[in-house]
Amino acid sequence: MDTSVAGKTALVTGASRGIGRAIAFGLAARGANVVLSSRRQDALDAVAEEIRAAHPAAKVLATAAHVADPHQAQDCVAATVSAFGSLDILVNNAGTNPYYGPLVDIDLPRAQKTFEVNQLSIVLWTQLAWRAWLSEHGGTIVNIASIGGLSTEPGIGFYNATKAAVIHLTRQFAAELAPRVRVNAIAPGVVRTNLAKTLWENFEQQLNAALPLRRIGEPEDIAKAALFLAGDDSAWMTGQTLVVDGGAMILPQVTV
Ligand SMILES: NC(=O)c1ccc[n+]([C@@H]2O[C@H](COP(=O)([O-])OP(=O)(O)OC[C@H]3O[C@@H](n4cnc5c(N)ncnc54)[C@H](OP(=O)(O)O)[C@@H]3O)[C@@H](O)[C@H]2O)c1
């Protein structure tokens, strides 16, 4: 097991549930100090308690922030460094998808929200972590993209465009911040979380049958990849996007 995250400090956005919660659990289990962030303090406090119950030695801080609010983001990063004296691992995980339907019909307020939460926040939190700690001391950044950012799909076209941007921002930041900071991304397929409920809730059996690995993802499937990218096992990787999708991307797109 890679133990290189032990004693490091990790800040996880969108940590109140789903994939972010699973990543925070995984980091705490390996001895990292973990800062949980999302909009709802009560939900974060509950996850912090669950982590402490499962890992009594874990050092956990819960601090609410809207991921697209520069002041709240700044306060969260400052609170992280103040509490633990470092910020070695940033996991840009928070995401949203307020609109389902044809891209051509999306209303601008929901497009704006999707852009700010999924795409602009990656720039904001990376800048803040870089200035507060990473530029001087180095570290790793893991961005959560989506396989939707690698192809087209009905219903969630604008969300997917922001995820394509996350994949490109990962490459661009990796090039700019090397060698001190490694930046990689994960492109999950359908994972059993609130965000993706409309994609799996009524279709789980069909999805399971269609996927090469015969099941949709669990948050822990993505957390394992995040731990790999956050720690030294991926020491010679930067700018890459790891697809973790049960084989969805190898399904034939057009059959003859
Ligand atoms: N589930 C999938 O199938 C799937 C597939 C590909 C990619 N992803 C990506 O995986 C990431 C995690 O999503 P998930 O599936 O785990 O969804 P989820 O269970 O709905 O969790 C989303 C997390 O983001 C937080 N969040 C949402 N809006 C926020 C905001 N404006 N500011 C701060 N935090 C905010 C939520 O907390 P609050 O609501 O309390 O703020 C929550 O902690 C997202 O980037 C998503 O796009 C998911």
The ligand as an ORCA input file, in Angstrom:
! r2SCAN-3c Opt
* xyz 0 1
  N     -21.410     10.284    -10.141
  C     -21.002     10.153    -11.396
  O     -21.491      9.307    -12.154
  C     -19.914     11.050    -11.914
  C     -19.376     10.746    -13.167
  C     -18.361     11.556    -13.677
  C     -17.909     12.613    -12.923
  N     -18.452     12.900    -11.700
  C     -17.931     14.038    -10.953
  O     -17.565     13.627     -9.659
  C     -17.570     14.765     -8.792
  C     -18.296     14.427     -7.506
  O     -19.675     14.236     -7.802
  P     -20.553     13.097     -7.117
  O     -21.004     12.205     -8.201
  O     -19.867     12.535     -5.940
  O     -21.823     13.973     -6.709
  P     -22.571     14.243     -5.322
  O     -22.681     12.998     -4.541
  O     -23.794     14.970     -5.688
  O     -21.551     15.219     -4.562
  C     -21.283     16.489     -5.032
  C     -20.470     17.224     -3.979
  O     -20.160     18.545     -4.461
  C     -20.614     19.495     -3.504
  N     -20.996     20.713     -4.200
  C     -21.958     20.872     -5.154
  N     -22.043     22.151     -5.516
  C     -21.129     22.818     -4.779
  C     -20.738     24.186     -4.693
  N     -21.320     25.130     -5.445
  N     -19.764     24.530     -3.813
  C     -19.176     23.585     -3.040
  N     -19.494     22.286     -3.085
  C     -20.472     21.913     -3.936
  C     -21.767     18.810     -2.792
  O     -21.989     19.334     -1.491
  P     -23.073     20.481     -1.134
  O     -24.261     20.250     -2.006
  O     -23.332     20.314      0.308
  O     -22.372     21.768     -1.434
  C     -21.237     17.403     -2.679
  O     -20.350     17.287     -1.594
  C     -18.205     15.901     -9.597
  O     -17.200     16.746    -10.114
  C     -18.896     15.181    -10.728
  O     -19.059     15.994    -11.858
  C     -19.438     12.136    -11.187
*
